[in-house]
Amino acid sequence: MTENTTCAIVGGGPAGMVLGLLLARAGVEVTVLEKHGDFLRDFRGDTVHPSTMLLLDELGLGERFAALPQSRFHEAAFPGEGGSRVVVADFRRLKTPHPYVAMVPQWDLLNLLAEAGRAEPCFHLRMDTEVTDLVRDSGRVAGVRYRGADGTAGELRAELVVGCDGRWSVVRRQAGLRPREYPVPMDTWWFRLPRERDDQAGALMPSMHKGHFAVVIPRHGYFQIAYLAPKGVDARVRAEGLEAFRERIRTVLPQFADRVGAIRSLDDVKHLDVRLNRLRRWHVDGALCVGDAAHAMSPVGGVGINLAVQDAVAAARLLAGPLRRGRVTAGDLAKVRRRRLLPTVLVQALQRFMHRVLVRPTIEGRRDGPPRAAAAVLNRIPGSRAVTAYLIGIGFLPERAPDFARRPGTSAVST
């Protein structure tokens, strides 16, 4: 069976859903293909940054987003000497309607975007539809081949295919695009611990002790924990067994020692193979990669979703016109990379720096806190916390919603 659309978007994550919504509001026939039957997958990136919340306001979705279950943190801080705290980023210093980072289950955000998309006649979302290959015509990508949940195969012809399908992108692989990989010292293990009523929240708090590194993220009703350890040790960690893993957590998070029993099995602990890479070219004729498909990010700073969404906004603004005209050239696609390359390079450079000066020394047991010089600057010059907050929460080149996608609405302004 062969069908037709104007733009086929592979992957229904934040980048794919934002791009699909924006293009549909521009009057472009767009089909988003998502291989899963729903969005309910745990331990995906759940951070929604101030710049993304401003975008939702511009799209007329601010009130609906604010109504979603969420927790908010206003600063990121490290424990200091003698029980003190070193505030690394203070989002309250940002001049923005939303001076905080919201932690929202990603499936809630994606369902919100899907609902907004369905209100647009040009938007089509196909769940349980796995893209398996690209269709080529005279050397140009001309669509995708897919397989449905029942095994039925089909072909969707399109003027443009956009890969928003993550770090293991099928579009990227089938287009023959190969990323440059950068060395990464760690992997991450995600799990939950109970959150008591009197637990203080409002801050993201990393903890480091004797070669162990964990980050406590306050969530709505629980704590989400990221445990960092050297890359490639997942098999060893699991071979050591459940009690040994619990002891790792007691060591680095002694305040939660009485809660580690909530980790019932190592099946409750999800391993993330951390990658940091970037495509040299983001496109071939007829196909484009954005977000993690173009540049996988480290979880350091939690900026991957923000960067991917901004890629999607830039792509929509630059490609809506060519798509409406029915012809997208390789030159049009190259403009997306040119627009988004600098912020991507700068963020990845910062992440590699943080790997070198903080993560690696910590998991190798050579450091139990941020570098003293950095801590001194942050403590003595409080304004520096606004700089880090801006880099994390807003980014190097924030994108605003194009005029064709804006809708009236009321934002839930919060301080």
C-alpha positions as a printed Julia matrix, in Angstrom:
415×3 Matrix{Float64}:
  0.0    0.0    0.0
  1.39   3.4   -1.02
  0.2    6.67   0.51
  1.29  10.28   0.21
  2.02  13.19   2.52
  4.12  16.33   2.23
  6.38  15.84   5.26
  6.93  12.5    7.0
  8.33  12.9   10.52
  9.86   9.77  11.99
  9.61   9.69  15.78
  6.96  11.11  18.09
  9.25  12.56  20.74
  9.38  16.25  21.69
 11.18  17.33  18.5
  8.92  15.32  16.21
  5.7   16.44  17.86
  6.7   20.12  17.98
  7.83  20.06  14.36
  4.64  18.3   13.27
  2.42  20.78  15.1
  4.24  23.83  13.74
  4.26  22.61  10.15
  0.57  21.68  10.33
 -0.21  25.2   11.54
  1.67  26.47   8.48
 -0.71  24.49   6.28
  1.76  21.71   5.46
  0.36  18.18   5.27
  2.43  16.34   7.86
  2.42  12.75   9.13
  4.2   11.78  12.34
  5.07   8.08  12.57
  5.69   6.7   16.07
  6.67   3.06  16.49
  5.12   2.64  19.95
  1.43   2.37  20.69
  1.55   5.13  23.32
  3.99   7.58  24.91
  4.25   5.74  28.25
  7.96   5.11  28.6
  9.72   5.84  31.87
 12.99   7.68  32.48
 12.91   9.67  29.29
 14.03  13.27  29.46
 11.36  15.03  31.47
 12.88  18.48  31.92
 10.98  21.38  30.37
 13.09  24.51  30.39
 12.03  28.17  30.56
 12.55  28.69  26.83
 10.36  25.67  26.01
  7.62  26.93  28.34
  7.74  30.31  26.61
  7.32  28.5   23.29
  4.26  26.7   24.67
  2.86  30.09  25.71
  3.36  31.39  22.17
  1.58  28.33  20.78
 -1.4   29.02  23.05
 -0.69  25.95  25.2
  0.68  27.59  28.35
 -2.38  27.12  30.55
 -2.81  23.51  29.52
  0.83  22.78  30.21
  0.68  24.44  33.65
 -2.25  22.16  34.54
 -0.15  19.01  34.03
  1.23  17.23  37.13
  4.7   18.62  37.64
  7.38  19.63  40.07
  9.54  22.71  39.69
 13.05  23.45  40.77
 14.44  26.95  40.93
 18.12  26.22  41.38
 20.81  23.61  40.93
 23.2   23.24  43.86
 26.06  21.08  45.09
 26.62  20.23  48.73
 29.58  22.23  50.06
 31.9   21.96  53.02
 30.44  21.9   56.51
 26.87  21.37  55.34
 26.87  24.44  53.1
 25.49  24.6   49.58
 27.12  25.81  46.38
 24.4   27.15  44.1
 25.47  26.55  40.51
 22.43  27.95  38.71
 19.68  30.18  40.09
 16.78  30.22  37.63
 14.95  32.85  39.68
 17.44  35.38  38.29
 16.21  34.85  34.74
 14.07  37.58  33.19
 11.47  35.17  31.86
  7.82  34.39  32.64
  8.93  30.96  33.89
 12.04  31.26  36.09
 12.32  27.56  36.87
 12.72  24.15  35.27
  9.56  22.03  35.24
  9.75  18.26  35.64
  6.81  16.83  33.71
  6.32  13.2   32.65
  7.25  13.25  29.0
  4.15  11.31  28.03
  1.99  14.11  29.43
  3.83  16.7   27.35
  3.61  14.53  24.22
 -0.09  13.86  24.75
 -0.63  17.63  25.07
  1.19  18.25  21.78
 -0.68  15.39  20.1
 -4.02  16.83  21.21
 -3.04  20.25  19.86
 -1.92  18.65  16.61
 -5.18  16.78  16.11
 -6.97  20.14  16.09
 -5.08  20.95  12.87
 -6.54  19.5    9.63
 -3.05  18.97   8.17
 -1.7   16.99  11.15
 -1.73  13.19  11.19
 -0.25  11.01  13.95
  0.19   7.29  13.33
  1.06   5.23  16.37
  2.28   1.61  16.24
  4.01   2.46  12.96
  7.69   1.56  12.78
  9.77   3.01   9.96
 12.09   0.36   8.55
 13.68   1.97   5.5
 13.76   5.0    3.22
 12.2    5.15  -0.25
 14.46   6.54  -2.96
 13.59   7.92  -6.36
 16.36   8.9   -8.8
 18.86   9.11  -5.94
 16.64  11.31  -3.76
 14.85  10.23  -0.57
 11.16  10.2   -1.48
  9.48   8.68   1.56
  9.62   5.83   4.06
  8.7    2.18   4.32
  6.99   1.16   7.52
  5.53  -1.78   9.39
  2.36  -1.64  11.46
  1.66  -3.41  14.76
  0.0   -6.29  12.88
  3.04  -6.72  10.64
  1.43  -5.06   7.63
  4.0   -3.22   5.51
  3.38   0.01   3.68
  5.02   2.92   1.93
  4.51   6.61   2.63
  5.72   8.96  -0.09
  6.79  12.45   1.01
  8.56  15.53  -0.27
 10.63  15.53   2.92
 11.48  12.94   5.58
 12.66  14.28   8.95
 14.41  11.96  11.38
 13.39  12.83  14.94
 13.95   9.24  16.05
 16.74   9.68  18.57
 20.29   8.54  19.02
 19.69   5.2   17.28
 17.93   6.88  14.35
 16.73   4.64  11.53
 16.56   7.66   9.21
 20.16   8.57   9.95
 21.38   5.01   9.4
 19.42   4.4    6.21
 20.5    7.79   4.81
 24.13   6.78   5.3
 24.87   9.61   7.73
 27.52   8.75  10.33
 28.07  10.79  13.5
 31.39  11.71  15.01
 31.55  10.13  18.47
 33.14  11.94  21.4
 34.5   10.0   24.39
 32.17   9.83  27.38
 33.43   8.73  30.83
 30.14   7.52  32.28
 26.8    5.83  31.88
 23.7    6.6   33.91
 21.34   4.37  35.87
 17.84   5.74  36.57
 15.47   4.71  39.33
 12.89   6.1   41.76
 12.84   6.58  45.51
  9.84   7.6   47.62
  9.37  11.23  48.47
  7.99  12.03  51.89
  5.64  14.9   52.59
  8.23  16.89  54.56
 11.05  16.44  52.02
 12.27  19.78  50.79
 12.18  20.36  47.06
 12.84  23.29  44.8
 16.45  22.4   43.95
 18.25  19.84  41.85
 20.98  18.47  44.1
 23.94  16.36  42.91
 25.81  14.33  45.53
 29.36  12.96  45.32
 31.22  10.7   47.74
 34.09   8.19  47.47
 33.83   7.57  43.75
 30.05   7.66  43.65
 27.98  10.34  41.9
 24.21  10.75  42.01
 21.75  13.47  41.11
 18.46  13.83  42.99
 15.65  15.25  40.86
 12.46  16.22  42.72
  9.41  14.9   40.93
  5.67  15.04  41.57
  5.33  12.48  44.38
  8.78  10.87  44.17
 12.48  11.46  43.62
 14.05  10.49  40.34
 17.65   9.45  40.87
 20.43   9.44  38.29
 23.4    7.35  39.42
 26.59   7.86  37.4
 29.36   5.28  37.12
 32.14   4.51  34.63
 31.02   3.6   31.13
 30.75  -0.06  30.33
 30.17  -1.46  33.84
 26.44  -2.22  33.59
 27.04  -5.99  33.41
 29.31  -5.83  36.45
 26.85  -3.7   38.42
 24.1   -6.21  37.76
 26.34  -9.19  38.52
 27.13  -7.67  41.92
 23.46  -7.92  42.77
 20.69  -5.85  44.28
 22.11  -5.37  47.76
 25.45  -4.17  46.4
 23.62  -1.58  44.29
 21.62  -0.44  47.29
 24.89   0.01  49.17
 26.21   2.21  46.38
 23.18   4.43  46.86
 23.51   4.46  50.67
 27.09   5.63  50.25
 26.34   8.55  47.97
 22.88   9.43  49.33
 22.98   8.63  53.06
 19.85  10.71  53.62
 17.93   8.09  51.65
 19.49   5.05  53.32
 16.13   4.06  54.81
 14.44   4.16  51.38
 16.67   2.02  49.19
 14.46  -0.95  49.96
 12.06   0.63  47.46
 14.44  -0.69  44.78
 12.84  -4.14  44.69
 14.88  -5.5   41.81
 17.57  -4.39  39.42
 14.78  -4.45  36.84
 13.7   -1.2   38.55
 17.06   0.33  37.56
 17.22   1.47  33.93
 20.62   1.76  32.26
 21.29   4.61  29.82
 24.21   4.12  27.44
 25.36   7.75  27.37
 26.48   9.02  23.98
 27.81  12.36  22.83
 28.05  12.69  19.07
 27.25  14.95  16.15
 26.64  14.53  12.44
 28.95  16.4   10.09
 26.03  16.72   7.66
 22.46  16.68   8.93
 20.82  15.94   5.6
 20.81  14.13   2.29
 18.59  15.18  -0.59
 15.04  14.65   0.66
 15.85  13.8    4.3
 16.94  15.74   7.39
 17.93  14.75  10.93
 17.35  16.97  13.99
 17.54  16.55  17.76
 19.31  13.45  19.05
 19.28  11.97  15.55
 21.67  14.77  14.55
 23.5   15.24  17.85
 23.15  12.96  20.87
 23.67  14.89  24.09
 25.03  13.93  27.48
 22.5   14.1   30.33
 24.77  16.69  32.01
 22.68  19.85  32.34
 19.52  18.11  31.14
 19.5   20.23  27.97
 18.88  17.56  25.32
 15.12  18.11  25.03
 15.5   21.88  24.99
 18.03  21.68  22.16
 15.92  19.22  20.18
 12.8   21.39  20.48
 14.73  24.44  19.32
 16.0   22.43  16.33
 12.36  21.65  15.5
 11.27  25.29  15.73
 14.12  26.42  13.47
 13.36  23.65  10.97
  9.66  24.59  10.87
 10.42  28.26  10.28
 12.99  27.57   7.55
 11.18  24.76   5.74
  7.48  25.67   5.92
  7.72  27.89   2.83
  9.56  25.37   0.62
  7.2   22.62   1.77
  4.14  24.7    0.91
  5.66  25.31  -2.52
  6.13  21.56  -2.93
  9.89  21.47  -3.37
 12.58  21.31  -0.71
 16.15  21.56  -1.95
 19.35  20.35  -0.33
 20.2   24.01   0.15
 17.02  24.51   2.17
 17.95  21.6    4.43
 21.5   22.87   4.86
 20.08  26.1    6.32
 18.75  24.17   9.32
 22.19  22.86  10.2
 23.75  26.28   9.72
 21.19  27.82  12.05
 21.54  25.2   14.79
 25.18  24.15  14.54
 26.73  26.83  16.77
 24.49  26.26  19.81
 24.95  22.51  19.41
 28.74  22.79  19.27
 28.85  25.15  22.25
 26.6   22.97  24.43
 28.56  19.84  23.6
 31.83  21.65  24.32
 30.49  22.61  27.75
 29.35  19.06  28.39
 32.76  17.67  27.44
 34.35  20.21  29.79
 32.05  19.11  32.62
 32.89  15.48  31.92
 36.57  16.3   32.21
 36.63  18.54  35.28
 33.72  17.12  37.3
 32.29  13.77  36.24
 35.48  11.8   35.53
 37.38  12.96  38.65
 34.31  12.17  40.78
 33.65   8.63  39.54
 37.39   7.91  39.72
 37.35   8.93  43.4
 39.53  12.04  42.97
 36.87  14.62  43.83
 33.88  14.88  46.15
 32.57  18.25  45.05
 32.81  20.93  42.39
 36.25  22.43  41.71
 37.14  24.81  44.53
 37.89  27.69  42.18
 34.47  27.36  40.55
 32.75  27.11  43.94
 34.57  30.25  45.12
 33.44  32.23  42.08
 29.83  31.09  42.47
 29.8   31.94  46.18
 31.53  35.31  45.85
 29.81  36.49  42.67
 26.12  35.52  42.94
 25.47  37.06  39.52
 27.47  34.23  37.95
 24.62  31.89  38.9
 22.4   33.77  36.46
 24.85  33.06  33.65
 24.77  29.3   34.23
 20.99  29.46  34.67
 20.7   31.19  31.3
 22.9   28.66  29.54
 20.89  25.77  30.98
 17.4   27.25  30.94
 17.42  29.42  27.81
 20.37  28.3   25.72
 22.82  29.89  23.32
 20.35  30.58  20.5
 16.75  30.31  21.7
 14.11  29.98  19.02
 10.74  31.75  19.11
  7.57  30.4   17.58
  7.08  31.58  13.97
  4.12  33.86  13.4
  2.17  31.22  11.47
  2.2   28.89  14.5
  1.23  31.36  17.23
 -2.16  31.17  18.84
 -3.79  33.29  21.53
 -3.72  31.9   25.01
 -2.95  32.74  28.6
  0.34  31.67  30.07
  0.5   30.61  33.7
  3.15  33.09  34.77
  4.97  31.93  37.88
  7.75  33.28  40.0
